[in-house]
Amino acid sequence: MSSVRLESIRKVYGEEVAVDGIDLEIQDGETLGIVGPSGCGKTTTLRTIAGFETPTDGHVTFDGIDVTHVPPEKRNVGLVFQSYALFETKTVRKNVTFGLQMRDVPKAERRKRADELLELLDIADLADRNPATLSGGQQQRVGLARALAIEPHVLLLDEPMTGLDAELKLKLRDEIGSLLDELDVTALYVTHDQEEAMAMCDRIAVLNDGQVEQVGTPDRIYRQPANEFVATFVGTSNILTGTARNGRIDLGFTELVTDIQETGEVTVAARPEDFSLGGPVDATVLETTYLGQRMDLRAELPDDSVVTIHVDGDADYRAGDVVGVEIDPEKIQIFSTGTRERTTAVT
């Protein structure tokens, strides 16, 4: 496997800037996830690494070697698509050996490699089947085996679980994540599913408007977002405004004691789990959503702001109930109102 580096990548289509100065590194053996809203540059970034797009500016390197202008077929990149893209005129085994055949690998070696991967992915009994007869999950495993068969420098997965039902997606998420770890594969995982990225990836890059907002481990992205965009895009955050002075933040309806050094207007991001019940602030329940182990309360605070609060699934609340809440000042994130950048992370 290889390390992959994107250096000041910019891609322009006519007057549209799809990617604008991206710097990223996928470390050897790492799974890097890319998340972001539609049109943020996720797929363009993946296609640039694959060689399907040539950047307008910038460089792509594999292990320090510039491959910016190397064609896709010479980059030794494995691709897994959301559409599976399997050959229905070939058996499962022949789908897996296709890339090896294109590289003139001897037939016996091709078969051995394919059978090893099919066994590893628990689909060895499907080797002689036609892909059209397989379920979506089985087809996705075949696509993954085909991508891995060539022993790629980097494995690129583009929304590979889109369209699968929730139960199968969860099962494949665990299986593929474990397999990537076991094989020590360098991988880029593009997805719109944040939970999927959090569960499967060593680090996550959050993109917005063609730029990288933050790169970090899943827990750092969630608990220490670099700016207000990351805080609101990854997971759920309640955004409140207040005034900072002498290490305290006045939200109007309550005051939080923090270690903030700034003075003036600030924005506070509080996750739904950062609220606890039994506090001094009255919140009026507007709506409840039962989710099994937990219930989400949509509630109105005294300043008319509406927040989402997580409570135990056994709780019995209804619209119109008034509950006492408080915000844990040790968990909130604080952003400058002017720049939207993080000022003080209270951890």
N, C-alpha and C positions, 0 to 999 in steps of 0.2 A: 504494500500500500504506500501511499504518498501523502505528503502535506500539500495543500493547495492554498495559493495566495492570490487574492484579487487586489491590485494596486491602482487606486484612483480610477476605477472603471466608470466610464460614462458612455451611455448609449442613447443616440438621438435618432428618431424616426421623423424625418421632415422637420416640423416645428415642435414635435412632442419629445420631451426629455423623459425617457423611461427609467433610466438609472443615472444618478447624478453624483459621481465622485465616491463610489463605494470602495471602502478598504475592509477586507475580510480575510481571515485565515482559518482554514480547516486543518487542525493539527493531525498528525499521523495517527490513525486508529480512532479518531474522534467522530462522533455523530453530531453535526451542527444542524440545528433546526432553523428554518427561516419562516417567520410569521409576519403578517401585516395585512392591512385592508386590501380589497381588490384594487388592482392597478398600481400597487406600490412598487413593483419591480421584482417580485419574487421569481416568477417564471423566467423573466429576462435574465436574471442573475444565473439561474440554473442553466439556461440555454447557452450563456456565454462560457460557462465552465465546460459544457459539453462540446462546444465548438460550432454549434448551430447559429450562433450570432457572433459577429466580430465587433468588438467595442469601438466606438467612435474615438475614444481616448482611453489610455490606461493599458495595463498588462495583466495577463494570467500566467502564473507559473506553477509547475508541478515539481516539487523537490528542488526549487530554485532554478529550474529550466524554463525559459520563456516559451509558452505554447500558444501565445495569442493568435498566431496565424497558422497554426497546425490544424489540418482538417480533422473533423470528428472521428473518422475511421482510424486515424493514427494516434489518437489520444489515449486509447485503451480505457474508455470510460464505460461503466455499466449503467444502464438506464432502466428504471421501473416506472411505468406510466399508470395513470388512473384508468386508462382504457384497456390495459393489459397488453394490447397489440400482439397477440399470439397468432401464429400461422395455423389456420384451421385445416390446411391441407397436409399438415405434418402431425405426427404423434407428439405426445408430451415429451418423450425422450429426445426426439429430433428437434423440437423447439429449443430444448436446453443445449443441445450440441451445436446449434446453428452457428453461433459466433466462433466456436472452436473450428468448425469446418471451414469458415471463411478465412481462418488463420492457418489453414493446411495442417492442423493437428491430426496425427494418425488416428484412424477409426477406433482402434482398441482403447487408446488413451481418452478419446472423446467420450466413449461409452462409460468408461470407468469414472471419469469426472462427473458425468451426468448422474450416474447411479448413486454416487456418494452424496451429491447435493439433494437428490430426490429423497434419499433415506434420511438425510439431516432435516429436511423440511416435512418429513412424515407423509410423503405422497409417493413412495416407491411403488405402491400397488397401482398407481395410475400411469405408469411409464408408457404403456402401449395404447392408452386411450386417446381419443380425439379431444382437443381442448374445448370444443363446442359442447361436449357432454358434461363438462365440469361445472361446479358451482363457482360463484364469484370468488369465494375465499380460496378455493383450489386453484383457480386460474391465476390469482395473485401470487400464490406460492410458486407456480410454474414460472411466472414472469421474473420473480426474484431469483429463482434458481438459474434461469437463463442469463440474467445480468451478472451473477456471481461466477458463472462457469468460466469466464474469460480471465478471472483473477484481476479485476480492474484496479487501476491506480486509485480511482475514486468511484463510489457508487452514488448515483443521483436518483433520488426518489421524488417524483412529482405528484403530490396528492394521491398516494397509492391506495388509500382506503376510502376514497370518495365513492358513494353509492352503495357501500356495504351496510348491512343492518347493524344496529348498535351492539348486539351481543357478539356478532362475528368480528366487528371492528375491535372490540375490547380484547378478544382472544388473539387476533392477529397482532395487535399492538404489543402484547406481552411476548408473543413468539418471535416477532421480527426484532424487537428490542434486545431480547436475549441472544438471538442469533448474531446480530451485529457486534455485540460485546464479545461473544465467543470467538468469532472469526477475526476480531480486531480490525474491522473494515473501516476505512476512511469514508465517511458518508455525508451527503448533504440531503436534508429531509425538508422538503417544502410542503407546508400544510396550512390550511385555514383553521384547523382545529387546535386551539391552544393547549387543551388538555392532553392531546396526543403528543404534541411537541414537548410538554413538560415531562411526560412519562418516559419518552423514548430518547431524548436528546441529552448529550453531555452539556452543551451550551446552546443558547438560543440567540439569534439575531433578530431584532425587531426592526422592520423596515416601514418607512412612511414617505410617500412622495419621492420615491427613488433614492432615498438616503437612509443610512443606518442610524437609528435613534439610540440603540443600546445593544451591546453584546455581553452576555453573562450566563452564569449557571441559572437553571430554572428558579431556584429559591432566591437568588439575587435579583433577577428580573421582577419577581413577584413582590419581594419584600423591600427592595431598594431600587425602585424605578428611577431612571435618570431624569425623567421629566414628566409633566402632566399627561402627555400623550401616552407614554408607556403605562402609566398608572391606570388610565381609563381603558386602554385597549386590551391589556393583559389582565384577565379576570374582571372583577367588578370593583369599582371604587366609588365611594360617595364623596363628591367634591363640595367642600364648604369654604366659605371665605371668612377671614378674620383679620385682626390687627395684632401684630407682635410688638411686645414692649417688655423689657427687663426679664426675658426668658419665659414670658407667658404669652399665650395667644387667646385673645378675647373673641369668641365666636358670636357674641351677642346674647346667647341663651345659656352659655357656660364658659368657663375659663379653663384652659389646659396649661399645666405647668410643664415646660420643656427646657431643652438646653439651647434653644435658638438664640443666636447673637444679634440677628437683624432687628430692625425697628421699622414698622410700617405695614402696609397691606400684604397679606400672604394668602395662599391657597392651601388648604389642608385636604389630603386624600385619606379617607378612612375606609378600610375594607369592611364588608358586612360582619365579619367575625371580630372586628375591633370594638364592636359595641357589646356591652354586657347589660343584663337586666338588673333591676333593683336600684338604679341610680336616681339622681335628683332631677333629671330632665324629663319632662312629660312629652311623650311621643304618641300621637293618635294614629292607630292602625287604619290604613286605607284599604289594604288588600292583603290576603294571605295566599301563599302557594305552598301546598304540601308536597314534599319531595322525598318522602320515606324517612330517612334518618334525620332529616332536618326540615324545618319550615322557614320559608322566607317571608318576612314581614315587610311590606311597603308602608312606611309610616311618615307622618308629617311632624317636623320639629316645631318648636315655638316660633322660629323665624320664618315659617312657611316653606322651608326647604324640605324636599322629600328624599328619604334615604331608604336603602335596603338593609335589613338586619337579619342575621342568621340566628335562629333559636332552635332548641331541641325539637325533634319531630313529634314528640309526645305532647308538646305544648298545645294548649287549647285557647287560641285567640281568634277573634272575629273582627270584622270591620267595625269601627266605632270605639273599640276598646282603647283605653289610655294606659300606657305602660311606662314605667320609669326606666330610663336608660342612662348610661354614661359611656364616654369614649375613652379607651385606654391610650394615654398620651405617649406611652412607650412604643406603640406600634404604628402610629400615624406617620405619614410622609408629608413634608412641608415644601412648598414650591413658591418661588418668587412670582408674585402676581404679574409683574411686568414681563419677565422672560419665560415663564412657565418651566424653568429649570429647577432642579432639586436644590434646596439650600441646606437643610439640616435633616439627616436621617436619624430618627430617634430609635436606636436599636438596643 
